[in-house]
Amino acid sequence: MSSTLALPESGLRSALVRQWVMAHVIAAAVCVVTAFAASGLAKVFGFAAKDATPAAKYAATALVVAVEVIYALTYAYLRGAVLRQLLPKFPMRAWCIVIVGMILVLAAVAGFTADTVTKAPQAAATFTLDKLPMLLLAMTVAAGVVGLAFGTLEALVLRRAATGAGVWAMMSGIAFAAGAVVLALGSALVLLQPGLGEAAMLAAVLVIRMLMQGTIGLTMIPALRSLQPR
């Protein structure tokens, strides 16, 4: 067998596939580490306190935005760097703008806050195993919808440089749903361990998010194969 994967004419090498999956994994690690750093800063400076001053609340918001921007740029650029090797006309700037915009909008809708990590013990105290099926269903459906939206906008950018982008949106929805299953199961395991300290929590969340993004990257490989340079 040659070094190409499945479709020789696509030029999709196994090394490129590994880069694609690792781009997702590294972005997940960056997301978790920066989020925990922001949470730590918020706690040290009292940004997340209930009686925080308006200036402290603005600072907390700035921290959150900084975390999301760092993650979004990492996620967009690393994935785009792989696509640029496949597609000579790949529009990296448009790709990054679209993805950063989508992630910031999603973060605003989700209501991510700088004290998210501090809420884990309270969530763990109320979580029971009988809630897992509903958690799985809710996260899978929501992630599938979000993935479809992400994939559709990404496909619109990809159409400038490639044919076969139609598969991208559908596979993105499936990939996000698959990633959500990993996230839900991993989160359930963490929530069933209410005694975890912050170091253990960081390690657990890091592993879960890396597995989730790795799953998304692997599931998107058929969509990657479908792209042909214009």
Stockholm file with secondary structure:
# STOCKHOLM 1.0

chainA/1-230         MSSTLALPESGLRSALVRQWVMAHVIAAAVCVVTAFAASGLAKVFGFAAKDATPAAKYAATALVVAVEVIYALTYAYLRGAVLRQLLPKFPMRAWCIVIVGMILVLAAVAGFTADTVTKAPQAAATFTLDKLPMLLLAMTVAAGVVGLAFGTLEALVLRRAATGAGVWAMMSGIAFAAGAVVLALGSALVLLQPGLGEAAMLAAVLVIRMLMQGTIGLTMIPALRSLQPR
#=GR chainA/1-230 SS CCSBCSCGGGTCBHHHHHHHHHHHHHHHHHHHHHHHHHHHHHHHTTTTSTTCCHHHHHHHHHHHHHHHHHHHHHHHHHHHHHHHHHCTTCCHHHHHHHHHHHHHHHHHHHTCCTTTGGGHHHHHHHCCGGGHHHHHHHHHHHHHHHHHHHHHHHHHHHTTTEECTHHHHHHHHHHHHHHHHHHHHHHHHHHTCTTCCHHHHHHHHHHHHHHHHHHHHHHTHHHHHHCEEC
#=GC SS_cons         CCSBCSCGGGTCBHHHHHHHHHHHHHHHHHHHHHHHHHHHHHHHTTTTSTTCCHHHHHHHHHHHHHHHHHHHHHHHHHHHHHHHHHCTTCCHHHHHHHHHHHHHHHHHHHTCCTTTGGGHHHHHHHCCGGGHHHHHHHHHHHHHHHHHHHHHHHHHHHTTTEECTHHHHHHHHHHHHHHHHHHHHHHHHHHTCTTCCHHHHHHHHHHHHHHHHHHHHHHTHHHHHHCEEC
//
